[in-house]
């Protein structure tokens, strides 16, 4: 969708959230336009399921609206808080996915797309990556996704997960190792034998 | 020269592809999110105190106004009863009503018992 220019550009997220809590409807629109794309992207990268990712994004934003009256400006950044909430909501959904869901939920591209096979292969790989994350312990899945899917630094992840930087390093290292082993079993299926 | 693990390379490639994902926000999703954006009540809002609770019980300020008016009217009727009221009480009870609740002689009788 085309998002209108932010009339509140330059105002911190936290100040907008407090303005929203005080009844400023425009603050909510500005926050949604600013935050929702990133929230949806994080959920999609972890789940690779459009409907589930949209539900998570809506749920995360709903929680933000609810927490607004109790938000203390010096307590945390809205972006940090949202990363945590989305990661938790996604691992909840990944946990339910354990036990095996076939790859039939991968979105199929339109038939007249120029590289249908390539798009389907990419979609299958992304879904396989998401299913691989679902096999990891939840804290490892969160740390790996924040580090390697969101590209955040270890200190940022430590703040989001409320753990030490050393713990983040340990979680990401073990999680990535385990994920590599899981994905290794699907190399041929995902078309990597010829690469 | 450092050898790289092909599985690590595959995973790094998958991570890089995943980071490219940036789905557009549909109008439908934005509408869903904004419909939810109703400012909730502050949890630390002042709770109603005793007097405001009492006010609610009796029916608000308009009821208080009626109560004060009735109280003042009753007080004034007691201080300066209109002739209609005195005529009514005279007709009901007689012109003068005297009620004896006790007597000095009765108290003296008690005193006599103590002496005896």
Interface residues (C-beta under 8 A of the other chain):
Chain A: X1 X3 X20 X21 X22 X23 X25 X28 X29 X32 X33 X36 X37 X40 X41 X44 X45 X48 X50 X53 X54 X57 X58 X61 X62 X65 X66 X68 X69 X70 X122 X125 X126 X128 X129 X148 X149 X150 X151 X176 X179 X180 X181 X183 X184 X187 X190 X192 X195
Chain B: X5 X6 X7 X8 X10 X11 X14 X15 X17 X18 X19 X21 X22 X23 X24 X25 X26 X27 X29 X30 X32 X33 X34 X36 X37 X38 X39 X40 X41 X42 X43 X44
